[in-house]
Amino acid sequence: SEGGFKTAATASGEEAIALLREDISQYRAIVTDINLLGKIDGWAVARAAREINPAMPVVYMTGTHWEEWASKGVPDSVLLLKPFAPAQIVTAVAGLLNASPPVPTAE
């Protein structure tokens, strides 16, 4: 939020996917840790987001499992290794948003 983005936080991967399915148009990008509470991890959250909106920018963050990004991460995503500066999230999200085509909206 300090970077000018409105944020929504969830306690689990299941909650994140439920929010996305409820109204994806509220979200312009996903920032997810790989290790989440519940049975669904960040890899699955990103895949679900891309099923709903194939152009959804995705930023992963992790202190572990970074080596799985090539096989489990969605294409055209960014991975931030912990520890990182908060400004790096803003830079990653802004870079992906600027590189992505506009998200289609229902009219």
Order of alpha helices (4+ residues) and beta strands (2+ residues): alpha-beta-alpha-beta-alpha-beta-alpha
